[in-house]
Amino acid sequence: MKELHVTIQRFDPKKDKAPRPESYTVSVHEGARVLHILHAIHDTIDPTLAYRYCCGSGQCGSCAVRVNGEPVLACMEEAKDGITIAPLNLPVRQDLIVDLLPKIQQIASLKPAAAGREIRLPAKAEIDEIKPLRDCIECMACVSVCPAMDVTKFLGPTAMRQEMRLALDPRDTGCRVPDAVRDGLFTCTSCQACWKVCPKNIQIPGKAIEKLRALANKEGFALPRHLQVAALIKETGRSVVRTAPSFMEQVGTIIEPYGPVKATVGFFVGCMYNLRQQQS
Ligand code: FES
């Protein structure tokens, strides 16, 4: 057994105006997980501690919390001395329990074809594409860290993951691309935060959001600004409008060194340095 000192962010909406930290000392066995700390506190110190769990083995997603600020599954995260355990960054109902229902209800379900209509099963190649998107356990860790959801009406990473998963499935008859565009597909910042915290390592930005955006472009859902940039590239080979002499025109194609030559290096200026940031 080992003794650990931990802090838990407690909050009882009936008594507390704001969350408060509470310190505990517990004994857990070697190899214990954060969930074992919560069990120990609940069983031996304070039975009012509220937290969620079900499978205890990283399969149901119900035990997600923040440990030292990072979203993790309590049942998979190693129990260490000195840690702080807090709820996900979502509306808190009590202690470590957050309100998941509104987010879960926004995740689309498969819309089967009407009775009597022929349904094609996914082919092997389609299954291979669907598979990485199917592993979600709806722990909402991704949703709790998405910056776009704080400032736009973006429905969030796992909602987009599901739209793409269904867009790939021939049994589904929903309008996945228009729905994704309506729900903020183009407001995702591609920051990758959702992928970094996903306990199932689902690459939502690359495997769902970028692919949905490609489909949206093909289906004519591109934003007006995207169309302007695409037209400019076709017309001029550049993504920005010329407003002043370019960097290359100002310095020439060969830049001589101030001292003796030590090596030859190439400098790729791209559109921005060449036409927008010539002084940088
Ligand atoms: S209790 Fe099921 S994932 Fe942790």
Residues whose N, C-alpha, C, O or C-beta is under 5 A from the ligand:
A	BS01	FES	Y53 C54 C55 G56 S57 G58 Q59 C60 G61 S62 C63 L73 C75
